[in-house]
Amino acid sequence: MVTAKQSVTWYREVWNRMALPKHRFILWLVVLDRMQMKERLFRFHIVADDNCLLCGTKKENREHLFFECHLSCQVLELIRDWLGWHTAARTIPKLLRWIAKARLTRFRKKVFSATVAAMVYHLWWCRNEALWNHKVYKVSIVVERIQNNVKNRVRSYMPNKIQQIDQDWFDQL
C-alpha cells in the first residue's frame, strides 16, 4: 500500500505530462497495486491459476510481471542501456523514487518517468495480448514500441528552454 508521503514523492513522476495519459493511468494503478493481476484474481477464486501469462513459471504479481519475468527483465535491460541509466531498483515504487531523488536535470527526470510509464503500459499490453489473443510479442518489438512512444511524446511536449546537453542527449536516443 502507498503511504501519503510516498505518493507525494511519486506524484510528479507518475503524472508527468511527457507520458501519454493512458500510460500515466496504468502506472498509477500499478503504484497503488490495484491492477487485476492473476495472483489477486486467484485469491478471489475468479481464475483457476495464478501463473504468469508470459512465462507460465511463477505467480503473476506486480513484482514478477514488471521485473522478474524473462520478458520484462530483457525489456528493462534494453531500456536501461538505451537511456544510459544506472539503478538497481527492482520495483516500480523504488524506480520512481530513484528518479525523483537522482541528480539529473528536470528534463531527463521527465524522460525517465515517461519511459517507466511506457514500459509498464506496454508490459501490461503484452500480458493482455497473451491473455486474449494467445500471442507473446518479441522483446525487440516491445522495446521499439516503448522507444517510439517516448520519443514522439517528448518531441510533442519538448520544453522551450532546454539545456543544450539535454537536447544533444535526447537527439542521440
C-alpha positions in Angstrom: 0.0 0.0 0.0 1.2 3.5 -0.7 1.6 6.0 2.1 0.8 9.7 1.8 4.5 10.7 2.0 5.4 8.1 -0.8 2.5 9.3 -3.0 3.9 12.9 -2.8 7.3 11.7 -3.9 5.8 9.7 -6.8 3.1 12.1 -7.8 5.4 14.2 -10.1 6.9 11.1 -11.6 3.6 9.4 -12.3 1.6 12.4 -13.6 4.4 13.7 -15.8 2.9 15.3 -18.9 5.6 13.9 -21.2 4.0 10.5 -20.6 0.9 9.5 -22.5 -2.3 9.8 -20.4 -3.1 6.0 -20.8 0.5 5.2 -19.7 0.1 7.5 -16.6 -3.1 5.9 -15.6 -1.8 2.3 -15.8 1.3 3.4 -13.9 -0.7 4.9 -11.2 -2.8 1.7 -10.8 0.4 -0.3 -10.6 1.9 2.0 -8.0 -1.2 1.6 -5.9 -1.1 -2.1 -6.5 -4.6 -2.1 -7.9 -4.1 -3.9 -11.2 -6.1 -7.1 -11.6 -3.1 -9.4 -11.7 -3.8 -13.2 -11.7 -2.5 -13.6 -8.2 -5.2 -11.2 -6.9 -7.9 -12.8 -9.1 -6.9 -16.3 -7.9 -7.3 -15.2 -4.3 -10.9 -14.3 -5.0 -11.5 -17.5 -6.9 -12.0 -15.7 -10.2 -9.3 -17.6 -12.2 -8.2 -21.2 -12.0 -4.5 -20.5 -11.6 -2.2 -17.6 -10.9 0.7 -18.4 -13.2 2.2 -15.6 -15.3 0.8 -15.4 -18.8 4.1 -14.5 -20.4 6.4 -17.2 -18.9 4.0 -19.6 -17.0 6.5 -20.3 -14.3 5.7 -18.1 -11.4 2.8 -16.2 -9.8 1.7 -13.2 -11.8 2.0 -10.2 -9.4 3.4 -6.7 -9.7 7.0 -7.5 -9.0 7.1 -10.6 -11.2 5.3 -9.1 -14.2 7.4 -5.9 -14.3 10.8 -7.1 -13.0 11.2 -10.8 -12.7 9.5 -12.3 -15.8 12.1 -13.2 -18.5 10.4 -10.8 -21.0 10.3 -7.8 -18.6 13.9 -8.4 -17.5 15.1 -8.2 -21.1 12.9 -5.2 -21.8 14.2 -3.4 -18.7 17.8 -4.2 -19.6 17.4 -2.8 -23.1 15.7 0.3 -21.9 18.4 0.9 -19.3 21.0 0.6 -22.0 19.1 2.9 -24.3 18.7 5.7 -21.7 22.1 5.1 -20.0 20.5 4.9 -16.5 22.2 3.1 -13.7 20.0 1.9 -11.0 19.5 -1.4 -9.2 15.8 -0.6 -8.4 13.8 -3.8 -8.7 10.2 -2.5 -8.0 8.1 0.3 -9.6 8.0 2.4 -6.4 11.7 2.1 -5.9 12.4 3.0 -9.5 10.1 6.1 -9.3 11.8 7.1 -6.0 15.2 6.7 -7.6 14.1 9.0 -10.5 12.7 11.6 -8.0 15.9 11.7 -6.0 18.5 11.2 -8.8 20.9 14.1 -9.5 19.5 14.6 -13.0 18.1 17.6 -14.9 14.4 18.1 -14.7 14.1 17.2 -18.4 15.9 13.9 -18.0 13.8 13.0 -15.0 10.7 13.6 -17.1 12.0 11.5 -19.9 12.9 8.7 -17.5 9.5 8.9 -15.9 7.7 8.8 -19.2 9.8 5.8 -20.2 8.9 3.9 -17.0 5.2 4.7 -17.6 5.5 3.5 -21.2 7.4 0.3 -20.1 4.7 -0.5 -17.6 1.9 0.1 -20.1 3.5 -2.0 -22.8 4.3 -4.9 -20.5 0.7 -4.8 -19.3 -0.4 -4.7 -23.0 1.8 -7.7 -23.7 0.2 -9.6 -20.8 -3.2 -8.8 -22.1 -2.3 -9.9 -25.7 -1.2 -13.2 -24.2 -4.5 -13.5 -22.3 -6.9 -12.5 -25.0 -5.1 -13.3 -28.3 -2.7 -16.0 -27.1 0.2 -14.1 -28.6 3.5 -13.2 -26.9 5.5 -10.5 -28.6 9.3 -10.4 -29.1 11.3 -8.3 -26.7 12.6 -6.2 -29.6 9.1 -5.3 -30.7 8.1 -4.2 -27.2 11.2 -2.1 -26.7 10.7 -0.5 -30.1 7.1 0.4 -29.2 8.3 2.0 -25.9 11.0 3.9 -27.6 8.7 5.3 -30.3 6.0 6.3 -27.8 8.5 8.1 -25.6 10.4 9.8 -28.4 7.2 11.0 -30.1 5.5 12.2 -26.9 8.6 14.0 -25.6 9.1 15.7 -29.0 5.5 16.9 -28.8 6.0 18.4 -25.3 9.6 19.5 -25.6 10.2 22.4 -23.3 11.1 25.7 -25.0 14.1 26.3 -22.7 16.2 23.2 -22.6 19.9 22.9 -21.9 22.0 22.0 -25.0 23.5 19.0 -23.3 20.0 17.6 -22.7 18.9 18.4 -26.2 22.0 16.5 -27.6 21.4 13.6 -25.2 17.8 13.3 -26.4 18.7 13.7 -30.1 21.0 10.7 -29.9 18.4 8.4 -28.3 
